[in-house]
Structure formats: C-alpha cells, structure tokens
C-alpha cells in the first residue's frame, strides 16, 4: 500500500545506529561526506551506528526521522548545516515520494566524525520496494547497531529474524496483536523495543464523534488480518459500543502493483457508494493505498461529497489537505522522537539495559478541519467548536 505514495501508517520500518569509530576494526562503512571532528565523549558506551527500515513511504515516518536527526544534532552527532537546511520542513504537511531517502542521505552527509551516533548510508530500507527474498538484508548487519523500524512490517520481520542488533519499532499499528511485543510491557526479545500508545485511535474516534455528531459510521478496509489491524477495527467496535453509534463495513482488496491500481480505485468508489446506500452519515477513511494527491479528491467527488457525507481521517492531517473534513493527530512526532532519544541516551549514557527502556508514549492530539469541505456538504462549525480546532485547511484555491 502506498499512501501518497502513501505510506501506510501501519506497515512501517526502521532506522538506527552508527559505529564510526570501529570502522577500522572491520565494521561496515558508515555514511558521511565532509565530516567535522567531535569532542571525545568519555560517558559513551560506544558509537551507535544507525539504520532505518520502513514499511513504505509515509510523511510521519519522515518527520520522525527528521526530529530524531534534530535531537542528535543538539547532542553533537549531526552538523548544524543539516538543521539549517531542514529548518522549515514539515513532512506531516507536505510529503512526496523519495523525500525520506533524500533526507537520509543528507543526514549521512552531516555525520560528525567520532560522535556517539552515526547514520549508516547503506542501511536504508523500504519494504514496499523490496522483494521478500531481500528482507534478510535488513537484519544481522555488521554495519548497524540499532535500527529504527517504521511501521508494522519491519518490526514484525526484525523481531523474528534480528539476532545480532537492536531495533526500535515506531508507529506499528498494534505491536502486541502483530507479534512485535508479548504485551504492552513485555518484549519478545531483549534487543527489541516498540513504541506503545494503545488509545490513539480511540481518542481519534471519540473526538470525531463529538465534533461531527455522526450516528452511522462507514468503514472500508481489506479483508485480511493486516487490514483489520491497520484500520483499527477493534477500536472502532469498542468506541461504537461506548458512544452509541452504529457501524457498516465493506471490503476492498489493496492493489498488488501499479497495474492493479485502476481496479482498486473503482472498487473503492463502489464500496463507498454501497455504504451511502446503507445510510451512513460519516465515512472513516482508513489508512490504505490511496494516493491522496492524485486520487482522493476524485474519490470524494464521486459520491461522498454530493451525498453530504461527513469524513473522518484515520491518517492524521494529511488527507485533510485533499478534501477530508475532519482529522485528529495520532501523535506528536516531535514528542515521540524526544522520548525515544531520551531512552536511547539512558541506554548509552546511564547504562540502563535496553530491555528496560520505557516504551509508553502518549502525546497530545491536535484537531484539524477542512473548511472548504465543510461548506460543500453544509456542515456548520460554530464559534465554540472552531476555538478548539488547531489547524484549518482549505483546498479551494
């Protein structure tokens, strides 16, 4: 699934560790173009060479990587010119295919020689662009100590196959249900870590229910175990029972390749029409393969907007740029990166065992509304409601 080349928030992948000082001892080459010399750090347990793996391209993954690089720049491992180059960049608001890899290479170019954290240029992986037979190149590498696994896919793979290095799973849909963790507090292996926030989608659905005042929520997702988890169906059912709204479901198979995309979008339109026929007043647009920029407005104009149906985005704010009415951020990327970096520092500086690092990270949600779409469907936003909105989107220019 490619969300914007989309980017499923659920299948996501990894990044981490650099051991530059040990390069002469036979470790793999760590990326870096012109590098400045860092002061010696007596409190370090060793240089950490970082790798990155993502389930597919996604704006929030890229923003997490950017925030992590900023944290490491403050620590002294990344040169200031990188921070200056990306000072006004926000991938959560604007993201295109290839941005993450471009930034990864820029981070590698900005490695500070001899610093605690080093980014390994060759250790960048996008599972959506790899054959299954190539997945093994992500694990047990000689040039990586820690991998950031972004999304569900990399975490699931690494917890089964990584026997040498550590990894941190970020933005996995459900780390326990997907098998990355035994429970919210128990790891499967001592070298694994998964960010945990089990109420994110519930908070999103509750905010959407209160703001949009819907009674019958329609949801389309792929009829598979992965699709079920990614669309947060257990959370949908839980909140439906608690809040008193009803749910209607349709299933659409995700595209297997680019040639299959035309079938996918036609099936999606048909599924949304079926939901309208069943009386929904709100559509929960789940994380999927929809290319927002290229196709979302066309999909909405087919039947959803003409029927006056409200729309709630599962995928944070990005769909709001292309016509979805309402969205709630699942996480604050800056907060998450700061939390994870703090835990890495506890491991490195304080000697806290990796398996004892704190995995729980709840962040403050933000609310977004597309004012153009509200006008199109006649949804009235009163002054009191507008005061709690953090960001207003318009796509009528």
N, C-alpha and C positions, 0 to 999 in steps of 0.2 A: 504494500500500500504506500502510496506516495503522497503525502499531504503537502502540497504546494511545492512541489514535488514532495508534496505534503509530508509525510512525515508523521507518522502515527505517534502520537504521544505515548503510545504504549510499547511499541516494539522499539526499542531504543538501545543505545550502545555505549562505548566506553572511551576513557581517556586516562592517562596517568603516567607516570614515573620516569625519572631520569637519573642515570648514574654516570655522570660525565667524568668524574674523577677516576673511575675504574676502567675507562676506555682502553687504557694501555694494558689492562690485565686480561684482555680478550673479550670484553663485553662488546655488544654491537655498537655501531656508530650512532651517536646521539646528534639530532639535528642542530644546526646552528650555522649561521653565516657569520658576519662580523660579530665578535663577542667581547664584552668588557670583562675585566677581572673582578671577581667578588672578594670581599674580605673573608678570611678564614673563619669558619664557624665551629667553635670548639664544642658546642652543645648538640651538634648534629650526630645522628646515629649512622649517617652515611648519605650519599647523594641518592635521591629518589628519581628514577627515570620513569617518565610518564607516557602512557599510551592511551588511545581513545578508540572506542568502538560504539557505533550507533546502529540501531535497528534500521533506521532510514533517516533522511534529512528532515529536520524539524527546527523551527525557529527557536523553541525553548531550549533545545539541546545546544544550539549555537550560542544562545545568550548565557547559558550556564558555563560553557567553556570560556566565553569572554569574561564573565565575572570571576571565574577561577583564575584566569590569567592576570586579572587586575589585582586579586588578592596576593598572588605570587610576585607581582611587580612591587607591591608595597613591602613585601618581605625581602625583596632584593634579588629575586631569581630571574626576573624579566626586565629588560631595559625600558626606560621611560619613553623612548620614541614609539614603542608599540602602543602604550597607553594613549599617547597623544594622537596617534593615527586613528584609534577607535574611540576617541573621546565622546563623540556624539552618536555613536552607533547603538541601535536597539533592535536586535533581531526579532524580538517579540512583536514589533510593529511593522517591520519591513524585512522580508527574507526572500532570497531567491536561490535556486539550485546552484550549488557549488560554493556558496558563501562559507560554509563550515571548513571545507578543505583549504580554501584560500586563507582563512584566518589561522588555521592550524600551521600552515607553512610560515605565516608571518610570526606566529609565536615562536616557532622553532628558530627562525632567523634572529629573534630577540633574546634567545637564551644567554644568560650571563655565565661565562665560563667559571667553573668551580663552585657555582652556587648550589644550594641544597636541592632545588628542584630543576630538573632538566626534561624537556619535551623531546621525545624520540620521533624524528620525522617519518621514519618508515612504519611506525606503529599507529597508523590511522586506518580505521576500517569502517566500511559502510556495508552492512549485511544485505541490504536491498540490491546492492550491485555485485554481490559475490555469489559464486556457485557454492552449494552446500559442501562440496569437496574441498573448498578453500577456507572454510571456517576454522580449521585447525591452525591456521597461521596467526590467529588472534591469541592463542593460549601457549603457555610454557615458553615464552620467548626469552632469549638471552640478553636482549637489549631493553627490557622493561621490568620494572619492579611493581608498578601499580597501574591499573587500567581503570579509566572511567568508562563504565558500561551504561550507555544511554538508551533507555527503553527496555522493554521486556526481553527481546530476543537475545542480546548479548549477555544479559545476566543469567538467563536460563542456560545458555551454552557454557559459559565460564564456570558456573557452579558445578557442572558435570565434568568438565574437561580440564580446568585450570588446576595443575598440581604443583606449580613452581612459584607463582607470583600472587600478589594480592589484587583484588578488584573491588570497586565500589559501584554498585548498581544505583542509578539515579533515574527517576521518572518511570519506573516499571509500573505497569498497570496494577497488579496485585502481587507483591513479592511472595506472599505465602501460597496463594492459590496457584501461582505459576511455578512454584517449586524452588524459588531462589532462597527462601527462608523456611525454617520449620514453623516458626510462629513470629509474632511481632517482636519478640525479644530473643528468639533462639536462632542461631545460624546453623547452616548445614555443614559448613567447613569453617575453620578458624581464620582462614585467609579471605573470607567473603564479608561484604557489607552491603546493605540495601537500605536506602532512604525509605522511611516509613511515615505515611500520613494516610490513615485509613478512613478519614472522614471528609476528604477533599471533595469528592463527588456528591456526598450527601449535603455538604454545605452549599455547593453549587445549585443542586436541585431545590433545596429549601429556599434559597434566595430567589431563584427563578419563579418558584411557585408563589411566593409572597408578592413579587413585583408584577408578574404577568397575569396572575389571578386565573390560571388555566384550570380546567376541570377534567379534560381528557387529553392525555399526552401520547403522541405517536412516536414510535422509535423504529428505525430501520438499522439492522446490523447483519453481519454474516452469520449464518447458522453453523457455527463451529465453536469449539471451546475457547479458542483465542478471541474470536469475535464477541462472544458472550462476555468475556472478562474486559476486553478493551472498551466495549460500550457501557460498562459498569451496570449491567442489568441487575445484579444483586442489590446495588444501591438504589436503582430506580424502583424496584419492588418494595424495598424497605421504606423508602420515603412515601411511596404511593399509599401504603398501609397506614403510615403515621399521619400523613397530611390529608388523606381522603380523596385523592384524585385517582382516576382510572387510567389504565394503560392499554395501548393497542400496538401490536408488533407486526412487522413484515421483514422478510429476509432477502438479502441480495448478496450474491457471491462477489467477492472482491476480484478485480481484474488480475489475471495471471501474468500478463505482459502488456506492452503498449498496444499491440494489435487488438487486445480484448477490451480496451477502454471504451470504445463506442458502444459495445453491448452493455457494459457496466452502467454508463450514464443513462441509457434508455431504460434499463431495468430499474434504476434508481427513480427516474421520473414516474414510471408505472407504479412503483411501490408507494411513493408519496401520494399519488392520486388515489390509490386504494385506501390509504389512511384517511384522506379527506372524505371519501365515501362512507367511512366508518364513523365519521362525526368528530374527529379530533379538533381541538381549538388551539393546540400548540404542538409543534414538531421539535423533538430533541435531535439536533443534528450531531450525530456521534462522530468520533474520531474515525477516519476512514481514508480511502484513497482519493477523495475529491481534491482536484486541483482547484483551490479556491479562486485564484486569479483568473484562470481560463474558463472555468465552468460553473462556479457557484451561482452567479447572478442569473445565468440561463436556466439553471435548475429551479431556482426560486420563482422566476417569472413564468415558468411553465404552468404551474397550478397553485403553488403555495401562496404567493402574494395576491394573485387575483381572487383567491378564496378568503382573503383576510386572516390567514392563519399566522399566529404568533410563532416565533422561532427562538429556541434556546440553544446556544452553542455549548457543546461539551469541551471544545478545544480552545478554551480561554478567549482571548480577544481577537485573534487573527481572522476568524470568519466574519466578524463584525465589520471589517473593512470592505467586505464584498456582499453586504446585504442582510446578514443575520441580525435580528432585532436585539437580542439580549445575551450578555455573557458575563461570567464571573471567573476571575483568575483562580486557578487551582493552587497556585503557589507564587511566592515572590522569589524569583530566580536569584536575586542578589542576597536575600536572606539565606537561601539554601546553600549557595556557594560559600557564604561566610561561615555557616555552621559546619559544613563538610571540611573546609580548610582548617577551621579551629580544631576539629577532631584529628585531622592529619598531623597538625602541629603537636597535639597532645601525644600522639603516637611517636613522632620523631623527636621532639624536644624533651618530653616528660617521661618517655619510656612506658606509656600506657599500652598494654597489649592490644594489638589490632582488634582482637575479638571482643574487647571490652569497650570499644568506641560507641558513642551514643548515636543510634540510628534514627531516633524520633525527631521529626522536624515539621511542625505545623507553622504555616506562615499566614499572614493577614491577607484575606481575599479582597479584591477590588471589583467594582461593578462597572460595566460598560453598556452603553445603549446606542443603537444606530437610529439617529433622529429622522433620517430620510425614510427609513423603512417604517418607522412608527407612523409617519404621515401617510405613507402609501396605504397602509392597512387600517388607518383610522384608530390607532391605539393612542389613547390620551395619557400623557405623562404629566401629572400635576406638579405644582411647585415643590411640594413636600418631598415627592419621590425624586425629583430632579436634584434635590440637595444631597441625596445620598449617592448619586452617580459620580464615579471617579473620572470617567472619560466618556465623552460624547463623540460618536463617529458620524460622518456624513459621506455619502457616495453619490451625490447628485451633481458634482462638479464635472 
